[in-house]
Amino acid sequence: RVLSLELNKDRDVERIHGSGINTLDIEPVEGRYMLSGGSDGVIVLYDLENLSRKPSYTCKALFSVGRSHPDVHKFSVETVQWYPHDTGMFTSSSFDKTLKIWDTNTLQPADIFHFEGTVYSHHMSPIATKHCLIAVGTKSPKVQLCDLKSGSSSHILQGHRQEVLAVSWSPRHEYILATGSADGRVKLWDVRRASGCLSTLDQHNGEKSKASSEAANTAHNGRVNGLCYTSDGLHLLTIGTDDRMRLWNSSTGENTLVNYGKVCNESRKGLKVAISSGCNPEFAFVPYGSTIAVYTIFTGELITMLRGHYSTVNCCVFQPHFQELYSGSKDCNILAWIPAPREPVPDNTSEKSQPQQLLNPAYEDAWSSSDDEG
């Protein structure tokens, strides 16, 4: 289904945003409600379900926090995320230096955290049961941890040298956090430890000569502006402005050396990459100019480029129940990429006349029967 993703002519997402869309999130409970955040501070909530039951339909916006809302973000919303355990709450962070915790039913902020600098990224653990910490990456090199229970943001992780552009909790271990910074480094933290930092990922796997210690322990030779764990938490995908994407073994910290080729990335801020879940093999969906590049994660093969946006793509999000993809762009549009419907095969045709183009060549059977040999 992922290999046949295409821009769906029958499904639209209602166009509400009057400026670029930076961030999307689909709630993990039902996979039905989607949030979007825009460059003008507006947040919109959509229902992805087809209530009309017609083949062609528009995903309706249920409501939005618009410019006239008293608590709207003043500047660009960079990250939106649903509370992982139910749809009664969601979070948003913005260049206006705040992180807001929203009550979905009243559309009022239940809490607001203030920071000294621009907020690039925040994340809540999808699995945590023993803590309610929101990791926040800001213009400061210190990673902030905000506690939803106490409403304080006292906890700080120190170690980066420049602004923190991306943060992501492990979906496997609730106290493990990955952070990516403009200093080219990716750090893994255990937030229970006083020192915090477990390891700093090294693209050379420790094999670079000690003479050039300055470049030692960098994950990228540019700003690290995107991070995404695989759904099982065993690997971490990072992307940097050195036009490289790297896959790391998240338990050993080793660079797996998968070669994805040149992955163009000029984003000055965070880039929202998505990874499929429940697919074999797993795929990465990476904003790539005005397109979305689809890679197989473990071989590095570029499978396809999804074209349809008119301007820079900023974010994409995967809907695992139906293997669908949604993308948001500077062109103010959210596009739905849906697996192409399979043509029913008539019973009477012989196998020989079947078009062979349907299967991606990467997955064709290399086996041949001995009849073909001679």
C-alpha positions as CSV (number, residue, x, y, z in Angstrom):
1,R,0.0,0.0,0.0
2,V,2.8,2.4,0.8
3,L,4.4,1.7,-2.6
4,S,1.2,2.7,-4.3
5,L,0.7,6.0,-2.4
6,E,-0.7,8.7,-4.7
7,L,-2.4,12.1,-4.4
8,N,-6.0,11.2,-4.0
9,K,-8.4,12.9,-6.3
10,D,-11.4,12.0,-4.2
11,R,-10.1,13.3,-0.8
12,D,-9.6,16.9,0.1
13,V,-8.6,18.5,3.4
14,E,-10.6,21.6,4.0
15,R,-8.4,24.7,3.3
16,I,-8.4,26.9,6.4
17,H,-4.8,28.1,6.7
18,G,-4.0,31.4,5.0
19,S,-0.3,30.8,5.5
20,G,2.2,28.0,5.4
21,I,1.7,24.8,7.4
22,N,4.6,23.8,9.6
23,T,3.3,20.8,11.6
24,L,0.7,18.0,11.6
25,D,-0.2,15.4,14.1
26,I,-2.8,12.6,14.1
27,E,-4.0,11.3,17.4
28,P,-2.8,7.8,18.2
29,V,-6.0,6.6,19.9
30,E,-8.3,6.3,16.9
31,G,-6.2,7.8,14.1
32,R,-9.2,9.9,13.3
33,Y,-8.4,13.5,14.3
34,M,-5.6,15.6,12.9
35,L,-4.1,18.9,14.1
36,S,-2.2,21.4,12.0
37,G,-0.2,24.5,12.9
38,G,0.5,27.4,10.7
39,S,3.1,30.2,10.2
40,D,0.4,32.8,11.3
41,G,-0.1,31.0,14.7
42,V,-3.4,29.4,13.7
43,I,-4.2,25.8,14.8
44,V,-6.8,23.7,13.0
45,L,-8.4,20.4,14.0
46,Y,-9.8,18.1,11.3
47,D,-11.9,15.0,11.3
48,L,-10.3,12.6,8.8
49,E,-13.3,10.2,8.8
50,N,-15.6,10.0,5.8
51,L,-18.9,10.8,7.4
52,S,-20.7,11.3,4.1
53,R,-19.9,7.7,3.0
54,K,-19.5,9.1,-0.6
55,P,-16.4,8.1,-2.6
56,S,-15.4,11.8,-2.9
57,Y,-15.3,13.8,0.3
58,T,-13.6,16.6,2.2
59,C,-12.0,16.1,5.6
60,K,-13.8,18.8,7.5
61,A,-12.2,21.3,9.9
62,L,-14.1,20.8,13.2
63,F,-12.7,24.0,14.7
64,S,-9.7,26.3,14.8
65,V,-7.8,28.6,17.1
66,G,-7.9,31.5,14.7
67,R,-6.3,35.0,14.7
68,S,-9.3,36.4,16.6
69,H,-9.0,33.8,19.4
70,P,-7.7,35.6,22.6
71,D,-5.1,32.8,23.2
72,V,-3.9,32.3,19.7
73,H,-0.1,32.1,19.3
74,K,1.4,35.4,18.2
75,F,3.9,33.9,15.8
76,S,4.5,30.7,13.8
77,V,3.4,27.5,15.4
78,E,6.3,25.0,14.9
79,T,4.9,21.9,16.6
80,V,1.5,20.5,17.5
81,Q,1.0,17.2,19.3
82,W,-1.9,15.3,20.7
83,Y,-1.8,14.1,24.3
84,P,-0.9,10.5,23.6
85,H,-3.5,8.9,25.8
86,D,-6.7,10.6,24.8
87,T,-8.0,13.4,22.6
88,G,-9.2,15.7,25.4
89,M,-5.9,17.6,25.3
90,F,-3.3,18.8,22.8
91,T,-0.1,20.9,22.9
92,S,1.4,23.5,20.7
93,S,4.6,25.5,20.7
94,S,5.6,28.6,18.8
95,F,8.2,31.2,17.9
96,D,6.3,33.4,20.4
97,K,8.4,31.6,23.1
98,T,5.5,29.6,24.6
99,L,4.3,26.0,24.9
100,K,0.5,25.8,25.4
101,I,-1.5,22.9,26.8
102,W,-5.0,23.0,25.3
103,D,-8.3,21.6,26.5
104,T,-9.8,20.2,23.3
105,N,-13.4,20.6,24.4
106,T,-13.2,24.3,25.4
107,L,-10.3,25.3,23.1
108,Q,-8.9,27.2,26.1
109,P,-5.3,26.8,27.3
110,A,-5.1,24.8,30.5
111,D,-1.5,25.8,31.0
112,I,1.1,28.0,29.3
113,F,4.9,27.6,29.7
114,H,7.1,30.6,28.8
115,F,10.7,30.4,27.6
116,E,13.5,32.9,27.0
117,G,13.9,32.0,23.3
118,T,12.0,30.8,20.3
119,V,10.6,27.3,20.7
120,Y,11.6,25.0,17.7
121,S,10.2,21.7,18.8
122,H,8.5,19.8,21.7
123,H,7.5,16.2,22.3
124,M,5.6,14.1,24.8
125,S,6.5,10.5,25.3
126,P,4.0,8.2,23.5
127,I,4.5,5.5,26.1
128,A,5.4,7.1,29.5
129,T,3.3,6.0,32.4
130,K,5.6,7.2,35.3
131,H,6.2,10.7,34.1
132,C,4.4,13.6,32.3
133,L,7.5,15.4,31.0
134,I,7.3,17.5,27.8
135,A,10.8,17.9,26.2
136,V,11.3,21.3,24.6
137,G,14.0,22.5,22.2
138,T,14.5,26.2,22.1
139,K,17.0,28.9,21.0
140,S,18.9,28.0,24.2
141,P,21.4,25.1,24.1
142,K,19.7,23.8,27.3
143,V,16.9,21.2,26.7
144,Q,14.0,22.1,28.9
145,L,11.7,19.5,30.5
146,C,8.2,20.7,31.5
147,D,6.2,18.7,34.0
148,L,2.5,18.6,33.1
149,K,1.7,17.4,36.6
150,S,3.4,20.2,38.6
151,G,3.2,22.9,35.9
152,S,6.9,23.7,36.3
153,S,9.8,23.6,33.9
154,S,12.6,23.3,36.4
155,H,14.4,20.3,34.8
156,I,17.2,21.2,32.4
157,L,19.5,19.0,30.3
158,Q,22.9,20.6,29.6
159,G,25.4,19.6,27.0
160,H,24.6,21.1,23.6
161,R,26.5,24.2,22.4
162,Q,23.8,25.7,20.2
163,E,20.1,25.9,19.8
164,V,18.1,22.6,20.0
165,L,16.0,22.1,16.8
166,A,14.5,18.7,17.3
167,V,13.5,16.5,20.3
168,S,12.0,13.0,20.4
169,W,11.3,10.5,23.2
170,S,12.1,6.9,22.6
171,P,8.9,4.8,21.9
172,R,10.6,1.9,23.7
173,H,12.1,3.3,26.9
174,E,10.1,6.1,28.7
175,Y,13.1,7.9,30.2
176,I,15.2,8.0,27.0
177,L,15.2,11.3,25.0
178,A,17.0,12.1,21.7
179,T,17.9,15.7,20.9
180,G,19.3,17.3,17.7
181,S,21.1,20.7,17.7
182,A,22.5,23.3,15.4
183,D,25.9,22.2,16.8
184,G,25.8,19.1,14.6
185,R,25.3,16.8,17.6
186,V,22.6,14.3,18.5
187,K,22.5,13.4,22.2
188,L,20.7,10.6,23.9
189,W,19.7,11.3,27.5
190,D,18.3,9.3,30.4
191,V,16.3,12.0,32.2
192,R,16.5,10.2,35.5
193,R,20.3,10.7,35.6
194,A,21.9,13.8,37.2
195,S,24.4,14.1,34.4
196,G,21.6,13.3,31.9
197,C,23.6,12.6,28.7
198,L,24.1,8.9,27.9
199,S,25.9,9.4,24.6
200,T,26.7,11.7,21.8
201,L,26.2,10.0,18.4
202,D,29.4,9.9,16.3
203,Q,29.0,9.6,12.5
204,H,32.5,8.1,12.3
205,N,31.8,5.4,15.0
206,G,34.9,6.5,16.9
207,E,37.3,5.9,14.0
208,K,38.3,9.4,13.2
209,S,41.8,10.3,14.2
210,K,42.2,11.9,17.6
211,A,44.1,14.8,16.0
212,S,40.9,16.4,14.7
213,S,39.0,16.2,18.0
214,E,37.0,19.3,17.2
215,A,34.8,17.4,14.7
216,A,34.7,14.3,16.9
217,N,31.3,13.1,18.0
218,T,29.2,15.0,15.5
219,A,26.2,13.3,14.0
220,H,26.2,15.7,11.0
221,N,28.5,18.3,9.5
222,G,25.6,20.8,9.6
223,R,22.6,21.7,11.8
224,V,20.6,18.6,12.9
225,N,17.0,19.7,12.3
226,G,15.1,16.4,12.2
227,L,14.9,13.2,14.3
228,C,12.5,10.3,14.2
229,Y,12.6,6.9,16.0
230,T,11.4,3.8,14.2
231,S,8.1,2.6,15.7
232,D,9.9,-0.2,17.7
233,G,12.4,2.3,19.0
234,L,15.4,0.3,17.9
235,H,16.7,2.8,15.4
236,L,16.9,6.6,15.2
237,L,16.8,8.5,11.9
238,T,18.4,11.9,11.8
239,I,18.6,14.6,9.1
240,G,21.0,17.5,8.8
241,T,21.7,20.5,6.7
242,D,24.8,18.7,5.4
243,D,22.2,17.1,3.0
244,R,22.6,13.8,4.8
245,M,20.2,11.4,6.5
246,R,21.6,8.8,8.9
247,L,20.2,5.8,10.6
248,W,21.5,4.9,14.1
249,N,21.2,1.8,16.3
250,S,19.6,3.5,19.2
251,S,20.9,1.1,21.9
252,T,24.6,1.0,20.8
253,G,24.6,4.6,19.3
254,E,26.3,3.1,16.2
255,N,25.9,4.7,12.8
256,T,24.5,1.9,10.6
257,L,26.1,3.6,7.5
258,V,23.0,3.2,5.4
259,N,23.5,5.5,2.3
260,Y,20.4,7.5,1.3
261,G,22.4,9.7,-1.2
262,K,21.9,13.4,-1.1
263,V,18.9,14.5,0.9
264,C,18.5,18.2,0.2
265,N,17.6,20.1,3.4
266,E,18.0,23.8,3.6
267,S,15.4,24.3,6.4
268,R,16.4,27.0,8.9
269,K,14.3,25.3,11.5
270,G,12.9,21.9,12.4
271,L,12.0,19.5,9.6
272,K,9.2,17.0,10.4
273,V,10.1,13.6,9.0
274,A,7.7,10.6,9.3
275,I,8.4,6.9,9.5
276,S,5.8,4.2,8.6
277,S,4.8,1.7,11.2
278,G,3.5,-1.8,10.7
279,C,5.1,-2.1,7.3
280,N,7.7,-4.5,6.2
281,P,10.1,-3.0,5.1
282,E,9.7,0.3,7.0
283,F,9.7,3.6,5.0
284,A,10.8,7.2,5.7
285,F,8.8,10.1,4.3
286,V,11.1,13.1,4.0
287,P,10.1,16.7,2.9
288,Y,12.3,17.3,-0.1
289,G,11.8,20.8,-1.6
290,S,8.2,20.8,-2.9
291,T,8.1,17.0,-3.0
292,I,8.2,14.2,-0.4
293,A,10.9,11.6,-0.9
294,V,10.0,8.0,0.2
295,Y,13.0,5.8,1.2
296,T,13.2,2.3,2.5
297,I,14.9,2.8,5.8
298,F,17.3,-0.1,6.0
299,T,18.5,-0.2,2.4
300,G,18.5,3.6,1.8
301,E,16.7,3.2,-1.6
302,L,14.8,6.1,-2.9
303,I,11.5,4.5,-3.8
304,T,9.5,7.5,-5.2
305,M,9.0,11.2,-5.0
306,L,5.5,12.3,-4.2
307,R,4.7,15.4,-6.3
308,G,1.7,17.7,-5.8
309,H,2.6,20.7,-3.6
310,Y,3.4,24.0,-5.2
311,S,5.9,25.1,-2.6
312,T,8.2,23.8,0.1
313,V,6.9,20.9,2.1
314,N,7.5,21.4,5.9
315,C,6.0,18.3,7.5
316,C,4.4,14.9,6.9
317,V,2.5,12.5,9.2
318,F,1.7,8.8,8.6
319,Q,-1.6,7.3,9.5
320,P,-0.8,3.7,10.3
321,H,-4.3,2.2,10.4
322,F,-4.8,2.8,6.7
323,Q,-1.2,3.4,5.5
324,E,-2.0,7.0,4.5
325,L,0.2,10.0,4.5
326,Y,-0.7,13.7,5.0
327,S,1.7,16.5,4.2
328,G,1.7,20.2,5.0
329,S,3.4,22.9,2.9
330,K,4.2,26.6,2.6
331,D,1.5,26.6,-0.2
332,C,-1.1,26.6,2.6
333,N,-2.4,23.1,1.5
334,I,-2.6,19.8,3.3
335,L,-2.5,17.0,0.8
336,A,-3.8,13.4,1.4
337,W,-1.7,10.6,-0.1
338,I,-3.7,7.4,-0.3
339,P,-2.8,3.9,-1.6
340,A,-4.1,3.5,-5.1
341,P,-7.1,1.1,-5.3
342,R,-6.2,-2.2,-6.7
343,E,-7.8,-3.1,-10.0
344,P,-9.9,-6.2,-9.7
345,V,-8.4,-9.0,-11.8
346,P,-10.8,-10.6,-14.2
347,D,-10.9,-14.4,-13.8
348,N,-10.7,-15.4,-17.4
349,T,-7.4,-13.6,-18.4
350,S,-4.3,-15.7,-18.3
351,E,-1.4,-14.6,-16.1
352,K,0.7,-13.8,-19.1
353,S,-1.3,-10.8,-20.1
354,Q,-1.1,-9.2,-16.7
355,P,0.9,-5.9,-16.8
356,Q,4.1,-6.4,-14.8
357,Q,4.6,-2.8,-14.0
358,L,2.5,-2.8,-10.9
359,L,5.2,-4.2,-8.7
360,N,8.0,-1.9,-7.7
361,P,11.2,-3.5,-9.2
362,A,12.8,-3.5,-5.8
363,Y,10.3,-6.1,-4.7
364,E,10.2,-8.3,-7.8
365,D,11.0,-12.0,-7.3
366,A,14.5,-12.7,-8.5
367,W,13.7,-16.4,-8.6
368,S,13.3,-18.0,-12.0
369,S,12.0,-21.5,-12.9
370,S,14.3,-23.8,-14.9
371,D,11.8,-23.7,-17.8
372,D,12.9,-20.2,-18.6
373,E,16.6,-21.1,-18.7
374,G,16.8,-23.2,-21.8
